[in-house]
Amino acid sequence: MGRKEVCTVIRVFLLDNNRLFLEGLVFLLEKREDIKVVGVATKARNVLRSIEKTSPDVVVMDFVLPDANGAHLVQEIRRRWKHIRVVILSLYDNQDFQEEAKKSGAFAYLVKGGPIEELLSTLYAASENGRRDRL
């Protein structure tokens, strides 16, 4: 008798002020059967309400946003939803930003321009980590 595999879909919310980057990221992620982009925002305004409505497993966001402090936003997401993991995807390969993101509660800090496989493996790890917190 064969083992039945269960495919869990990772629900992802994306926040980045660069619309072209977001559209490309959505295109790449939606090619995966096990990832669903449940929400996209180009501004931090009202993003908490959108996250509440879409119930993502992981939020992928830029750390440097024109209308919000990335560290404060990460802290607020983690305060409201302990099971949601936040992955920072930033243009800046900056040690201070990385440390601030981690202190704020981000699961990971990745630099834009890296391989998509790095983002995918981080999403899988973040999702698994968050699911354990739901139990």
Residue frames relative to the residue before (quaternion, step in Angstrom):
aa qw qx qy qz dx dy dz
M 1.0000 0.0000 0.0000 0.0000 0.00 0.00 0.00
G 0.3770 -0.7566 0.4951 0.2009 3.62 -0.74 1.07
R 0.4901 -0.6479 0.5014 0.2977 3.52 -1.22 0.54
K 0.3388 -0.7379 0.5494 0.1972 3.56 -0.85 0.96
E 0.2482 -0.7737 0.5665 0.1369 3.57 -0.77 1.05
V 0.2450 -0.7522 0.5973 0.1321 3.51 -1.04 0.86
C 0.1868 -0.7838 0.5855 0.0888 3.56 -0.72 1.07
T 0.1603 -0.7894 0.5894 0.0614 3.54 -0.56 1.18
V 0.3084 -0.7494 0.5600 0.1727 3.54 -0.84 1.00
I 0.3024 -0.7380 0.5798 0.1664 3.55 -0.90 0.99
R 0.2471 -0.7723 0.5749 0.1094 3.54 -0.74 1.13
V 0.0629 -0.8330 0.5482 -0.0407 3.55 -0.56 1.24
F 0.1525 -0.7406 0.6492 0.0825 3.54 -1.10 0.87
L 0.1779 -0.8051 0.5627 0.0599 3.59 -0.87 1.00
L 0.0126 -0.7793 0.6263 -0.0178 3.57 -1.03 0.89
D 0.2929 0.7122 -0.5914 0.2393 3.56 -0.63 1.17
N 0.4420 -0.7202 0.4646 0.2648 3.59 -0.91 0.85
N 0.6205 0.5138 -0.3522 0.4763 3.63 1.25 -0.09
R 0.3384 -0.7913 0.4797 0.1707 3.57 -0.20 1.33
L 0.6484 0.5195 -0.3249 0.4518 3.61 0.94 -0.84
F 0.6340 0.5155 -0.3209 0.4789 3.58 0.98 -0.83
L 0.6510 0.5261 -0.3123 0.4493 3.58 0.92 -0.93
E 0.6683 0.5066 -0.3071 0.4500 3.57 0.87 -0.94
G 0.6479 0.5094 -0.3136 0.4716 3.58 1.03 -0.76
L 0.6567 0.5095 -0.3031 0.4661 3.55 1.00 -0.85
V 0.6200 0.5246 -0.3351 0.4776 3.59 0.99 -0.81
F 0.6413 0.5358 -0.3168 0.4486 3.59 0.90 -0.94
L 0.7000 0.4696 -0.2743 0.4628 3.60 0.85 -0.96
L 0.6927 0.4809 -0.2873 0.4542 3.58 0.88 -0.90
E 0.6783 0.5097 -0.2995 0.4364 3.59 0.96 -0.82
K 0.5330 0.6037 -0.4140 0.4242 3.60 1.25 -0.12
R 0.6262 0.5308 -0.3176 0.4745 3.54 1.27 -0.42
E 0.4401 -0.7017 0.4963 0.2601 3.59 -0.93 0.88
D 0.7370 0.4343 -0.2224 0.4677 3.56 1.14 -0.60
I 0.6804 0.3967 -0.2964 0.5402 3.59 1.26 0.35
K 0.0407 -0.7793 0.6253 0.0074 3.55 -0.95 0.94
V 0.2890 -0.7244 0.6007 0.1757 3.56 -0.82 1.03
V 0.1655 -0.8351 0.5226 0.0449 3.56 -0.41 1.27
G 0.8116 -0.0026 0.0067 0.5841 3.57 1.24 -0.26
V 0.1003 -0.7724 0.6266 0.0261 3.51 -1.22 0.68
A 0.0325 0.7872 -0.6152 0.0264 3.56 -1.03 0.80
T 0.2810 -0.7510 0.5740 0.1661 3.55 -1.13 0.71
K 0.7421 0.2659 -0.1815 0.5879 3.57 1.32 -0.11
A 0.5230 -0.6492 0.4587 0.3074 3.54 -1.14 0.67
R 0.5143 0.6480 -0.4178 0.3755 3.57 1.19 -0.45
N 0.8502 0.0890 -0.1241 0.5038 3.56 -0.85 1.02
V 0.4064 0.7347 -0.4745 0.2645 3.61 1.22 0.12
L 0.6135 0.5508 -0.3642 0.4331 3.62 1.02 -0.62
R 0.6310 0.5143 -0.3232 0.4826 3.56 1.04 -0.74
S 0.6551 0.5093 -0.3089 0.4649 3.58 0.99 -0.83
I 0.6327 0.5166 -0.3311 0.4724 3.58 1.01 -0.78
E 0.6421 0.5256 -0.3271 0.4522 3.58 0.95 -0.83
K 0.6854 0.4938 -0.2812 0.4553 3.60 0.97 -0.87
T 0.7672 0.4050 -0.2030 0.4540 3.60 0.96 -0.84
S 0.2360 -0.8291 0.4803 0.1617 3.62 1.27 -0.27
P 0.1084 0.8170 -0.5598 0.0858 3.62 0.59 1.04
D 0.4805 -0.6083 0.5396 0.3285 3.52 -1.37 0.26
V 0.7955 0.1055 0.0031 0.5967 3.53 1.10 -0.88
V 0.1801 -0.7294 0.6486 0.1222 3.54 -1.13 0.79
V 0.1254 -0.7544 0.6415 0.0594 3.56 -0.85 1.04
M 0.1190 0.8196 -0.5439 0.1349 3.56 -0.56 1.16
D 0.5126 -0.5812 0.5296 0.3449 3.49 -1.33 0.41
F 0.4392 -0.7004 0.4970 0.2637 3.56 -1.12 0.57
V 0.7206 0.3409 -0.2034 0.5685 3.56 1.16 -0.66
L 0.0542 0.8039 -0.5818 0.1109 3.54 -0.32 1.33
P 0.5200 -0.6721 0.4234 0.3141 3.60 -0.96 0.77
D 0.7906 0.3266 -0.1565 0.4938 3.60 1.10 -0.59
A 0.7781 0.2192 -0.1558 0.5677 3.61 1.22 0.29
N 0.4577 -0.6201 0.5592 0.3054 3.50 -1.33 0.39
G 0.4460 -0.7349 0.4455 0.2499 3.58 -0.53 1.18
A 0.6485 0.5250 -0.3209 0.4483 3.57 0.97 -0.84
H 0.6662 0.4958 -0.3043 0.4666 3.58 0.93 -0.87
L 0.6487 0.5165 -0.3213 0.4572 3.57 1.00 -0.79
V 0.6229 0.5196 -0.3387 0.4768 3.60 0.98 -0.77
Q 0.6554 0.5191 -0.3104 0.4525 3.59 0.88 -0.93
E 0.6768 0.4942 -0.2979 0.4571 3.58 0.91 -0.88
I 0.6251 0.5217 -0.3379 0.4720 3.59 0.99 -0.79
R 0.6997 0.4689 -0.2730 0.4647 3.59 0.85 -0.96
R 0.6177 0.5377 -0.3479 0.4564 3.59 1.09 -0.64
R 0.7244 0.4470 -0.2437 0.4648 3.58 0.90 -0.93
W 0.8119 0.1112 -0.0089 0.5731 3.57 0.94 -0.89
K 0.2433 -0.8221 0.5007 0.1197 3.56 0.05 1.30
H 0.6786 0.5086 -0.2911 0.4427 3.60 1.09 -0.64
I 0.6079 0.5446 -0.3652 0.4477 3.62 1.18 -0.35
R 0.2340 -0.7602 0.5929 0.1256 3.55 -0.86 0.99
V 0.2300 -0.7599 0.5964 0.1184 3.55 -1.11 0.78
V 0.1041 -0.7677 0.6318 0.0246 3.52 -0.84 1.09
I 0.2632 -0.7550 0.5830 0.1441 3.55 -0.76 1.07
L 0.0396 -0.7588 0.6501 -0.0033 3.55 -0.98 0.97
S 0.0700 0.8538 -0.4984 0.1335 3.53 -0.03 1.37
L 0.5412 -0.5992 0.4922 0.3252 3.51 -1.28 0.49
Y 0.7166 0.4874 -0.2302 0.4426 3.54 1.15 -0.72
D 0.2023 -0.7443 0.6294 0.0946 3.54 -0.77 1.13
N 0.2555 0.7913 -0.4823 0.2755 3.51 0.58 1.30
Q 0.4516 -0.7223 0.4594 0.2517 3.58 -0.60 1.17
D 0.6404 0.5263 -0.3331 0.4494 3.61 0.98 -0.79
F 0.6460 0.5036 -0.3173 0.4779 3.60 0.98 -0.83
Q 0.6462 0.5313 -0.3210 0.4440 3.58 0.95 -0.90
E 0.6742 0.4853 -0.2924 0.4739 3.58 0.91 -0.88
E 0.6521 0.5107 -0.3153 0.4632 3.58 0.99 -0.84
A 0.6360 0.5282 -0.3245 0.4596 3.58 1.00 -0.81
K 0.6632 0.5008 -0.3031 0.4664 3.58 0.91 -0.90
K 0.6557 0.5068 -0.3067 0.4681 3.60 0.95 -0.88
S 0.6570 0.5187 -0.2985 0.4584 3.58 1.13 -0.67
G 0.6185 -0.5701 0.3398 0.4207 3.58 1.23 -0.31
A 0.3904 0.7161 -0.4944 0.3005 3.60 1.21 0.23
F 0.4872 -0.6601 0.4947 0.2866 3.55 -1.06 0.79
A 0.7979 -0.0706 0.0939 0.5913 3.58 1.00 -0.87
Y 0.2078 -0.7321 0.6350 0.1328 3.53 -1.33 0.43
L 0.0094 -0.7978 0.6013 -0.0434 3.56 -0.54 1.22
V 0.3678 -0.7135 0.5537 0.2215 3.54 -1.20 0.58
K 0.5061 -0.6372 0.4912 0.3107 3.56 -0.96 0.94
G 0.6938 0.4386 -0.3459 0.4547 3.53 -1.05 0.77
G 0.5446 0.5967 -0.3990 0.4339 3.55 1.30 -0.16
P 0.6607 -0.5081 0.3598 0.4194 3.59 -1.23 0.17
I 0.5843 -0.5914 0.4285 0.3539 3.57 -1.11 0.72
E 0.5848 0.5932 -0.3688 0.4125 3.59 1.11 -0.62
E 0.6187 0.5400 -0.3425 0.4565 3.59 1.09 -0.68
L 0.6530 0.4900 -0.3080 0.4886 3.58 0.98 -0.82
L 0.6572 0.5192 -0.3193 0.4433 3.60 0.88 -0.89
S 0.6808 0.4735 -0.3063 0.4674 3.60 0.83 -0.90
T 0.6294 0.5181 -0.3345 0.4729 3.59 1.10 -0.63
L 0.6335 0.5208 -0.3325 0.4657 3.60 1.00 -0.76
Y 0.6487 0.5102 -0.3204 0.4651 3.60 0.95 -0.84
A 0.6732 0.4914 -0.2960 0.4666 3.58 0.90 -0.92
A 0.6580 0.5103 -0.3073 0.4607 3.59 0.95 -0.88
S 0.6561 0.5172 -0.3099 0.4538 3.56 0.94 -0.87
E 0.6578 0.5034 -0.3047 0.4701 3.57 0.92 -0.89
N 0.6464 0.5222 -0.3075 0.4636 3.57 0.98 -0.87
G 0.6798 0.4932 -0.2842 0.4625 3.59 0.96 -0.86
R 0.6203 0.5466 -0.3409 0.4475 3.58 1.05 -0.73
R 0.6216 0.5341 -0.3428 0.4592 3.59 1.04 -0.71
D 0.6560 0.5173 -0.3151 0.4502 3.60 1.05 -0.69
R 0.6084 0.5598 -0.3525 0.4384 3.60 1.19 -0.44
L 0.6131 0.5965 -0.3474 0.3841 3.59 1.12 -0.60
